[in-house]
Amino acid sequence: MAGPEAGLVDRTMSNVIEAHDLTKIYKMGEVEVQALRGVSFTIKRGEVISIMGPSGSGKTTLMNMLGCLDRPTSGEYILDGEAVASLDDDQLADIRNRKVGFVFQSFNLLSRQTAITNVELPLRYSGRLEDRRERAIEALKAVGLEDRMTHRPYELSGGQQQRVAIARAIVNAPAIVMADEPTGNLDSKVGKEIMSLLLNLNKERGTTLIIITHDPTISAQTQRVIRLIDGLLERSV
């Protein structure tokens, strides 16, 4: 293949995320707060990355941008070959559901629903109904919870709830899984088990894994650290 299309194909094959000069300005009355000040980096498909930074560094803003929860004020963000910055709210919700799986510190499970129903949610939102039960079962098996499918969150331990959340994150086979302090509400033993599970899923499925963390023992297990200070990229190693 020749011409500009060839370059686009090569680029999207190698990078699942491209951030080019991203800025984010929040207006609070007459005051403007610049949360991101021109951040640029790429993440290759299948990489395991941690994002670190103190409170107020822009870490949460960047997480929201990468997870398609928000748009930049300026700059370009390309997720799995799709330009995100100019999408409207409905388009943003669609790409978020298709391309991103989320794992949160507080699990964010529906308390009255069973594990399998919680895992099915992304499939319901995407309109994929024909095989949702089979895919949810497969995802729960992948996290070792095939014997807890009909249990509700209050019937599960913290570690089991996080496993359900991970199954929900991977059920749509997203381009990236974004884990926000995934071990923060767990004791150290269970936290190690959850980190091991996430890393094994990355190895087995090749899913890009982005972990937002304050814990250097977690970031030490990732391949590269993206560190923010005052809205600027301090280091990406």
ChimeraX commands (.cxc) that place a marker at each C-alpha (Angstrom):
marker #1 position 0.00,0.00,0.00 radius 0.5
marker #1 position 1.31,3.41,-0.93 radius 0.5
marker #1 position 0.37,6.98,-0.09 radius 0.5
marker #1 position -0.75,8.59,3.21 radius 0.5
marker #1 position -3.09,5.70,4.03 radius 0.5
marker #1 position -0.10,3.41,4.51 radius 0.5
marker #1 position 1.33,5.66,7.22 radius 0.5
marker #1 position -2.01,5.73,9.04 radius 0.5
marker #1 position -2.27,1.94,9.05 radius 0.5
marker #1 position 1.27,1.53,10.32 radius 0.5
marker #1 position 0.72,4.10,13.08 radius 0.5
marker #1 position -2.50,2.60,14.41 radius 0.5
marker #1 position -1.01,-0.89,14.35 radius 0.5
marker #1 position 1.86,0.18,16.63 radius 0.5
marker #1 position 0.18,2.70,18.95 radius 0.5
marker #1 position -3.13,2.21,20.69 radius 0.5
marker #1 position -2.95,5.70,22.23 radius 0.5
marker #1 position -1.51,8.91,20.83 radius 0.5
marker #1 position -1.72,12.13,22.81 radius 0.5
marker #1 position -0.50,15.26,21.03 radius 0.5
marker #1 position -0.16,18.52,22.97 radius 0.5
marker #1 position -3.22,17.93,25.14 radius 0.5
marker #1 position -4.42,20.86,27.22 radius 0.5
marker #1 position -7.37,21.15,29.58 radius 0.5
marker #1 position -8.62,24.43,31.03 radius 0.5
marker #1 position -11.39,24.55,33.61 radius 0.5
marker #1 position -13.23,27.82,34.16 radius 0.5
marker #1 position -14.31,28.58,37.71 radius 0.5
marker #1 position -16.14,31.90,37.45 radius 0.5
marker #1 position -13.59,34.35,36.10 radius 0.5
marker #1 position -10.69,32.12,37.07 radius 0.5
marker #1 position -9.11,29.68,34.63 radius 0.5
marker #1 position -7.34,26.59,35.93 radius 0.5
marker #1 position -5.00,24.89,33.48 radius 0.5
marker #1 position -5.04,21.22,34.49 radius 0.5
marker #1 position -3.01,19.97,31.50 radius 0.5
marker #1 position -0.39,22.11,29.78 radius 0.5
marker #1 position 0.49,20.43,26.50 radius 0.5
marker #1 position 1.00,16.75,27.27 radius 0.5
marker #1 position 2.27,14.44,24.52 radius 0.5
marker #1 position 3.06,10.72,24.59 radius 0.5
marker #1 position 2.22,7.43,22.90 radius 0.5
marker #1 position 1.31,4.02,24.31 radius 0.5
marker #1 position 1.91,0.91,22.26 radius 0.5
marker #1 position -0.63,-1.85,21.95 radius 0.5
marker #1 position -0.18,-4.39,24.75 radius 0.5
marker #1 position 1.93,-2.15,27.00 radius 0.5
marker #1 position 1.48,-1.98,30.77 radius 0.5
marker #1 position 1.72,1.67,31.89 radius 0.5
marker #1 position 1.34,3.42,35.21 radius 0.5
marker #1 position 0.33,7.06,35.60 radius 0.5
marker #1 position 1.59,8.77,38.74 radius 0.5
marker #1 position 1.61,12.25,40.20 radius 0.5
marker #1 position 0.72,14.16,43.37 radius 0.5
marker #1 position -2.72,15.64,44.01 radius 0.5
marker #1 position -3.30,18.54,41.63 radius 0.5
marker #1 position -0.80,17.26,39.08 radius 0.5
marker #1 position -3.42,16.65,36.37 radius 0.5
marker #1 position -3.43,12.88,36.81 radius 0.5
marker #1 position -7.21,12.58,37.17 radius 0.5
marker #1 position -7.79,14.95,34.26 radius 0.5
marker #1 position -5.50,12.86,32.06 radius 0.5
marker #1 position -7.22,9.67,33.19 radius 0.5
marker #1 position -10.61,11.13,32.23 radius 0.5
marker #1 position -9.22,12.15,28.85 radius 0.5
marker #1 position -7.71,8.74,28.07 radius 0.5
marker #1 position -10.87,7.01,29.24 radius 0.5
marker #1 position -13.05,9.20,27.00 radius 0.5
marker #1 position -14.86,10.63,30.02 radius 0.5
marker #1 position -13.85,14.14,28.96 radius 0.5
marker #1 position -12.41,16.01,25.97 radius 0.5
marker #1 position -9.31,18.17,25.82 radius 0.5
marker #1 position -9.58,21.93,25.46 radius 0.5
marker #1 position -7.01,21.63,22.66 radius 0.5
marker #1 position -4.72,19.01,21.21 radius 0.5
marker #1 position -5.30,15.66,19.54 radius 0.5
marker #1 position -6.13,12.34,21.14 radius 0.5
marker #1 position -6.24,9.19,19.01 radius 0.5
marker #1 position -7.56,6.00,20.63 radius 0.5
marker #1 position -7.13,2.77,18.67 radius 0.5
marker #1 position -7.07,4.70,15.41 radius 0.5
marker #1 position -10.03,6.99,16.16 radius 0.5
marker #1 position -9.70,10.74,16.74 radius 0.5
marker #1 position -11.53,11.49,19.98 radius 0.5
marker #1 position -11.18,15.22,20.64 radius 0.5
marker #1 position -13.94,16.35,18.26 radius 0.5
marker #1 position -16.57,13.72,19.15 radius 0.5
marker #1 position -19.91,14.77,20.61 radius 0.5
marker #1 position -21.23,13.30,23.87 radius 0.5
marker #1 position -23.05,10.37,22.25 radius 0.5
marker #1 position -20.04,9.46,20.12 radius 0.5
marker #1 position -17.78,9.75,23.14 radius 0.5
marker #1 position -20.01,7.39,25.12 radius 0.5
marker #1 position -19.97,4.91,22.23 radius 0.5
marker #1 position -16.19,4.83,21.84 radius 0.5
marker #1 position -15.79,4.64,25.62 radius 0.5
marker #1 position -18.01,1.56,25.78 radius 0.5
marker #1 position -16.30,-0.12,22.83 radius 0.5
marker #1 position -12.67,0.76,23.47 radius 0.5
marker #1 position -12.19,1.19,27.24 radius 0.5
marker #1 position -12.73,-1.11,30.21 radius 0.5
marker #1 position -12.70,0.49,33.66 radius 0.5
marker #1 position -11.64,-0.95,37.02 radius 0.5
marker #1 position -12.22,1.37,39.99 radius 0.5
marker #1 position -10.94,1.39,43.54 radius 0.5
marker #1 position -14.49,1.17,44.92 radius 0.5
marker #1 position -15.56,-1.59,42.45 radius 0.5
marker #1 position -18.69,0.34,41.30 radius 0.5
marker #1 position -20.90,-2.75,41.07 radius 0.5
marker #1 position -24.70,-2.65,41.11 radius 0.5
marker #1 position -25.49,-3.93,44.59 radius 0.5
marker #1 position -28.79,-5.64,43.75 radius 0.5
marker #1 position -27.53,-7.40,40.64 radius 0.5
marker #1 position -25.69,-10.71,40.42 radius 0.5
marker #1 position -22.08,-10.96,39.32 radius 0.5
marker #1 position -23.04,-12.15,35.86 radius 0.5
marker #1 position -25.58,-9.34,35.39 radius 0.5
marker #1 position -22.96,-6.77,36.41 radius 0.5
marker #1 position -20.53,-8.21,33.87 radius 0.5
marker #1 position -23.17,-8.14,31.13 radius 0.5
marker #1 position -23.74,-4.38,31.48 radius 0.5
marker #1 position -21.19,-3.16,28.87 radius 0.5
marker #1 position -22.66,-5.62,26.36 radius 0.5
marker #1 position -26.16,-4.32,27.02 radius 0.5
marker #1 position -25.02,-0.72,26.54 radius 0.5
marker #1 position -23.33,-1.60,23.25 radius 0.5
marker #1 position -26.47,-3.37,22.00 radius 0.5
marker #1 position -24.68,-6.70,21.84 radius 0.5
marker #1 position -27.43,-8.94,23.17 radius 0.5
marker #1 position -27.24,-12.18,21.24 radius 0.5
marker #1 position -24.25,-13.71,23.05 radius 0.5
marker #1 position -24.00,-11.57,26.17 radius 0.5
marker #1 position -24.54,-14.41,28.66 radius 0.5
marker #1 position -21.86,-16.58,27.05 radius 0.5
marker #1 position -19.35,-13.73,26.97 radius 0.5
marker #1 position -20.07,-12.80,30.58 radius 0.5
marker #1 position -19.54,-16.41,31.67 radius 0.5
marker #1 position -16.25,-16.51,29.76 radius 0.5
marker #1 position -15.08,-13.29,31.42 radius 0.5
marker #1 position -15.97,-14.53,34.92 radius 0.5
marker #1 position -14.13,-17.78,34.24 radius 0.5
marker #1 position -11.09,-15.75,33.17 radius 0.5
marker #1 position -10.96,-14.13,36.63 radius 0.5
marker #1 position -11.63,-17.38,38.51 radius 0.5
marker #1 position -15.23,-16.67,39.57 radius 0.5
marker #1 position -17.16,-19.34,37.68 radius 0.5
marker #1 position -18.58,-20.54,41.03 radius 0.5
marker #1 position -19.80,-17.06,42.08 radius 0.5
marker #1 position -21.80,-16.00,39.02 radius 0.5
marker #1 position -25.16,-15.75,40.78 radius 0.5
marker #1 position -23.82,-14.05,43.91 radius 0.5
marker #1 position -24.54,-10.37,44.60 radius 0.5
marker #1 position -21.78,-7.96,45.68 radius 0.5
marker #1 position -22.70,-8.13,49.38 radius 0.5
marker #1 position -22.17,-11.89,49.21 radius 0.5
marker #1 position -18.63,-11.47,47.88 radius 0.5
marker #1 position -15.34,-10.47,49.50 radius 0.5
marker #1 position -13.57,-7.28,48.41 radius 0.5
marker #1 position -11.17,-9.24,46.26 radius 0.5
marker #1 position -14.03,-11.15,44.61 radius 0.5
marker #1 position -15.88,-7.90,43.93 radius 0.5
marker #1 position -12.79,-6.50,42.22 radius 0.5
marker #1 position -12.56,-9.67,40.13 radius 0.5
marker #1 position -16.15,-9.09,39.00 radius 0.5
marker #1 position -15.17,-5.52,38.10 radius 0.5
marker #1 position -12.22,-6.81,36.07 radius 0.5
marker #1 position -14.49,-9.31,34.28 radius 0.5
marker #1 position -16.85,-6.44,33.45 radius 0.5
marker #1 position -13.89,-4.42,32.14 radius 0.5
marker #1 position -12.70,-7.14,29.73 radius 0.5
marker #1 position -16.05,-8.55,28.54 radius 0.5
marker #1 position -16.20,-6.22,25.52 radius 0.5
marker #1 position -12.58,-7.02,24.55 radius 0.5
marker #1 position -11.61,-3.32,24.80 radius 0.5
marker #1 position -8.47,-1.78,23.35 radius 0.5
marker #1 position -7.39,-0.67,26.83 radius 0.5
marker #1 position -8.24,-1.47,30.44 radius 0.5
marker #1 position -7.85,1.48,32.76 radius 0.5
marker #1 position -7.48,0.65,36.47 radius 0.5
marker #1 position -7.81,3.52,38.94 radius 0.5
marker #1 position -6.08,2.53,42.21 radius 0.5
marker #1 position -7.37,-1.05,41.71 radius 0.5
marker #1 position -5.86,-2.36,44.97 radius 0.5
marker #1 position -6.60,0.71,47.11 radius 0.5
marker #1 position -9.50,-0.85,49.06 radius 0.5
marker #1 position -7.87,-4.25,49.48 radius 0.5
marker #1 position -5.41,-5.66,51.99 radius 0.5
marker #1 position -1.87,-6.29,50.77 radius 0.5
marker #1 position -2.31,-10.04,50.13 radius 0.5
marker #1 position -5.49,-9.61,48.08 radius 0.5
marker #1 position -4.01,-6.55,46.39 radius 0.5
marker #1 position -1.09,-8.66,45.15 radius 0.5
marker #1 position -3.54,-11.24,43.82 radius 0.5
marker #1 position -5.48,-8.58,41.90 radius 0.5
marker #1 position -2.31,-7.10,40.41 radius 0.5
marker #1 position -1.16,-10.57,39.39 radius 0.5
marker #1 position -4.54,-11.18,37.75 radius 0.5
marker #1 position -4.39,-7.91,35.80 radius 0.5
marker #1 position -0.85,-8.61,34.60 radius 0.5
marker #1 position -1.74,-12.17,33.60 radius 0.5
marker #1 position -4.74,-10.96,31.62 radius 0.5
marker #1 position -2.43,-8.53,29.83 radius 0.5
marker #1 position -0.05,-11.36,28.94 radius 0.5
marker #1 position -2.77,-13.75,27.86 radius 0.5
marker #1 position -5.00,-11.30,25.94 radius 0.5
marker #1 position -2.57,-8.57,24.93 radius 0.5
marker #1 position -4.88,-5.88,26.30 radius 0.5
marker #1 position -3.18,-2.56,26.97 radius 0.5
marker #1 position -3.23,-1.88,30.72 radius 0.5
marker #1 position -3.09,1.62,32.22 radius 0.5
marker #1 position -2.91,1.82,36.01 radius 0.5
marker #1 position -3.40,5.06,37.91 radius 0.5
marker #1 position -1.62,4.69,41.23 radius 0.5
marker #1 position 0.14,6.42,44.10 radius 0.5
marker #1 position 1.89,3.19,45.10 radius 0.5
marker #1 position 5.50,2.78,43.88 radius 0.5
marker #1 position 5.29,-0.99,44.44 radius 0.5
marker #1 position 2.48,-1.07,41.86 radius 0.5
marker #1 position 4.23,1.19,39.36 radius 0.5
marker #1 position 7.39,-0.93,39.68 radius 0.5
marker #1 position 5.45,-3.81,38.12 radius 0.5
marker #1 position 4.58,-1.82,35.00 radius 0.5
marker #1 position 6.73,-1.43,31.93 radius 0.5
marker #1 position 6.74,2.36,31.93 radius 0.5
marker #1 position 5.77,5.27,34.19 radius 0.5
marker #1 position 4.06,8.43,32.97 radius 0.5
marker #1 position 4.55,11.04,35.68 radius 0.5
marker #1 position 2.75,14.37,35.84 radius 0.5
marker #1 position 3.72,17.48,37.77 radius 0.5
marker #1 position 1.60,20.66,37.58 radius 0.5
marker #1 position -0.08,19.55,34.37 radius 0.5
marker #1 position 3.20,18.77,32.62 radius 0.5
marker #1 position 4.77,15.46,31.68 radius 0.5
marker #1 position 7.76,15.11,33.99 radius 0.5
marker #1 position 9.00,11.71,32.94 radius 0.5
marker #1 position 8.00,8.79,30.75 radius 0.5
marker #1 position 10.47,5.92,31.16 radius 0.5
marker link #1:1,2 radius 0.2
marker link #1:2,3 radius 0.2
marker link #1:3,4 radius 0.2
marker link #1:4,5 radius 0.2
marker link #1:5,6 radius 0.2
marker link #1:6,7 radius 0.2
marker link #1:7,8 radius 0.2
marker link #1:8,9 radius 0.2
marker link #1:9,10 radius 0.2
marker link #1:10,11 radius 0.2
marker link #1:11,12 radius 0.2
marker link #1:12,13 radius 0.2
marker link #1:13,14 radius 0.2
marker link #1:14,15 radius 0.2
marker link #1:15,16 radius 0.2
marker link #1:16,17 radius 0.2
marker link #1:17,18 radius 0.2
marker link #1:18,19 radius 0.2
marker link #1:19,20 radius 0.2
marker link #1:20,21 radius 0.2
marker link #1:21,22 radius 0.2
marker link #1:22,23 radius 0.2
marker link #1:23,24 radius 0.2
marker link #1:24,25 radius 0.2
marker link #1:25,26 radius 0.2
marker link #1:26,27 radius 0.2
marker link #1:27,28 radius 0.2
marker link #1:28,29 radius 0.2
marker link #1:29,30 radius 0.2
marker link #1:30,31 radius 0.2
marker link #1:31,32 radius 0.2
marker link #1:32,33 radius 0.2
marker link #1:33,34 radius 0.2
marker link #1:34,35 radius 0.2
marker link #1:35,36 radius 0.2
marker link #1:36,37 radius 0.2
marker link #1:37,38 radius 0.2
marker link #1:38,39 radius 0.2
marker link #1:39,40 radius 0.2
marker link #1:40,41 radius 0.2
marker link #1:41,42 radius 0.2
marker link #1:42,43 radius 0.2
marker link #1:43,44 radius 0.2
marker link #1:44,45 radius 0.2
marker link #1:45,46 radius 0.2
marker link #1:46,47 radius 0.2
marker link #1:47,48 radius 0.2
marker link #1:48,49 radius 0.2
marker link #1:49,50 radius 0.2
marker link #1:50,51 radius 0.2
marker link #1:51,52 radius 0.2
marker link #1:52,53 radius 0.2
marker link #1:53,54 radius 0.2
marker link #1:54,55 radius 0.2
marker link #1:55,56 radius 0.2
marker link #1:56,57 radius 0.2
marker link #1:57,58 radius 0.2
marker link #1:58,59 radius 0.2
marker link #1:59,60 radius 0.2
marker link #1:60,61 radius 0.2
marker link #1:61,62 radius 0.2
marker link #1:62,63 radius 0.2
marker link #1:63,64 radius 0.2
marker link #1:64,65 radius 0.2
marker link #1:65,66 radius 0.2
marker link #1:66,67 radius 0.2
marker link #1:67,68 radius 0.2
marker link #1:68,69 radius 0.2
marker link #1:69,70 radius 0.2
marker link #1:70,71 radius 0.2
marker link #1:71,72 radius 0.2
marker link #1:72,73 radius 0.2
marker link #1:73,74 radius 0.2
marker link #1:74,75 radius 0.2
marker link #1:75,76 radius 0.2
marker link #1:76,77 radius 0.2
marker link #1:77,78 radius 0.2
marker link #1:78,79 radius 0.2
marker link #1:79,80 radius 0.2
marker link #1:80,81 radius 0.2
marker link #1:81,82 radius 0.2
marker link #1:82,83 radius 0.2
marker link #1:83,84 radius 0.2
marker link #1:84,85 radius 0.2
marker link #1:85,86 radius 0.2
marker link #1:86,87 radius 0.2
marker link #1:87,88 radius 0.2
marker link #1:88,89 radius 0.2
marker link #1:89,90 radius 0.2
marker link #1:90,91 radius 0.2
marker link #1:91,92 radius 0.2
marker link #1:92,93 radius 0.2
marker link #1:93,94 radius 0.2
marker link #1:94,95 radius 0.2
marker link #1:95,96 radius 0.2
marker link #1:96,97 radius 0.2
marker link #1:97,98 radius 0.2
marker link #1:98,99 radius 0.2
marker link #1:99,100 radius 0.2
marker link #1:100,101 radius 0.2
marker link #1:101,102 radius 0.2
marker link #1:102,103 radius 0.2
marker link #1:103,104 radius 0.2
marker link #1:104,105 radius 0.2
marker link #1:105,106 radius 0.2
marker link #1:106,107 radius 0.2
marker link #1:107,108 radius 0.2
marker link #1:108,109 radius 0.2
marker link #1:109,110 radius 0.2
marker link #1:110,111 radius 0.2
marker link #1:111,112 radius 0.2
marker link #1:112,113 radius 0.2
marker link #1:113,114 radius 0.2
marker link #1:114,115 radius 0.2
marker link #1:115,116 radius 0.2
marker link #1:116,117 radius 0.2
marker link #1:117,118 radius 0.2
marker link #1:118,119 radius 0.2
marker link #1:119,120 radius 0.2
marker link #1:120,121 radius 0.2
marker link #1:121,122 radius 0.2
marker link #1:122,123 radius 0.2
marker link #1:123,124 radius 0.2
marker link #1:124,125 radius 0.2
marker link #1:125,126 radius 0.2
marker link #1:126,127 radius 0.2
marker link #1:127,128 radius 0.2
marker link #1:128,129 radius 0.2
marker link #1:129,130 radius 0.2
marker link #1:130,131 radius 0.2
marker link #1:131,132 radius 0.2
marker link #1:132,133 radius 0.2
marker link #1:133,134 radius 0.2
marker link #1:134,135 radius 0.2
marker link #1:135,136 radius 0.2
marker link #1:136,137 radius 0.2
marker link #1:137,138 radius 0.2
marker link #1:138,139 radius 0.2
marker link #1:139,140 radius 0.2
marker link #1:140,141 radius 0.2
marker link #1:141,142 radius 0.2
marker link #1:142,143 radius 0.2
marker link #1:143,144 radius 0.2
marker link #1:144,145 radius 0.2
marker link #1:145,146 radius 0.2
marker link #1:146,147 radius 0.2
marker link #1:147,148 radius 0.2
marker link #1:148,149 radius 0.2
marker link #1:149,150 radius 0.2
marker link #1:150,151 radius 0.2
marker link #1:151,152 radius 0.2
marker link #1:152,153 radius 0.2
marker link #1:153,154 radius 0.2
marker link #1:154,155 radius 0.2
marker link #1:155,156 radius 0.2
marker link #1:156,157 radius 0.2
marker link #1:157,158 radius 0.2
marker link #1:158,159 radius 0.2
marker link #1:159,160 radius 0.2
marker link #1:160,161 radius 0.2
marker link #1:161,162 radius 0.2
marker link #1:162,163 radius 0.2
marker link #1:163,164 radius 0.2
marker link #1:164,165 radius 0.2
marker link #1:165,166 radius 0.2
marker link #1:166,167 radius 0.2
marker link #1:167,168 radius 0.2
marker link #1:168,169 radius 0.2
marker link #1:169,170 radius 0.2
marker link #1:170,171 radius 0.2
marker link #1:171,172 radius 0.2
marker link #1:172,173 radius 0.2
marker link #1:173,174 radius 0.2
marker link #1:174,175 radius 0.2
marker link #1:175,176 radius 0.2
marker link #1:176,177 radius 0.2
marker link #1:177,178 radius 0.2
marker link #1:178,179 radius 0.2
marker link #1:179,180 radius 0.2
marker link #1:180,181 radius 0.2
marker link #1:181,182 radius 0.2
marker link #1:182,183 radius 0.2
marker link #1:183,184 radius 0.2
marker link #1:184,185 radius 0.2
marker link #1:185,186 radius 0.2
marker link #1:186,187 radius 0.2
marker link #1:187,188 radius 0.2
marker link #1:188,189 radius 0.2
marker link #1:189,190 radius 0.2
marker link #1:190,191 radius 0.2
marker link #1:191,192 radius 0.2
marker link #1:192,193 radius 0.2
marker link #1:193,194 radius 0.2
marker link #1:194,195 radius 0.2
marker link #1:195,196 radius 0.2
marker link #1:196,197 radius 0.2
marker link #1:197,198 radius 0.2
marker link #1:198,199 radius 0.2
marker link #1:199,200 radius 0.2
marker link #1:200,201 radius 0.2
marker link #1:201,202 radius 0.2
marker link #1:202,203 radius 0.2
marker link #1:203,204 radius 0.2
marker link #1:204,205 radius 0.2
marker link #1:205,206 radius 0.2
marker link #1:206,207 radius 0.2
marker link #1:207,208 radius 0.2
marker link #1:208,209 radius 0.2
marker link #1:209,210 radius 0.2
marker link #1:210,211 radius 0.2
marker link #1:211,212 radius 0.2
marker link #1:212,213 radius 0.2
marker link #1:213,214 radius 0.2
marker link #1:214,215 radius 0.2
marker link #1:215,216 radius 0.2
marker link #1:216,217 radius 0.2
marker link #1:217,218 radius 0.2
marker link #1:218,219 radius 0.2
marker link #1:219,220 radius 0.2
marker link #1:220,221 radius 0.2
marker link #1:221,222 radius 0.2
marker link #1:222,223 radius 0.2
marker link #1:223,224 radius 0.2
marker link #1:224,225 radius 0.2
marker link #1:225,226 radius 0.2
marker link #1:226,227 radius 0.2
marker link #1:227,228 radius 0.2
marker link #1:228,229 radius 0.2
marker link #1:229,230 radius 0.2
marker link #1:230,231 radius 0.2
marker link #1:231,232 radius 0.2
marker link #1:232,233 radius 0.2
marker link #1:233,234 radius 0.2
marker link #1:234,235 radius 0.2
marker link #1:235,236 radius 0.2
marker link #1:236,237 radius 0.2
view
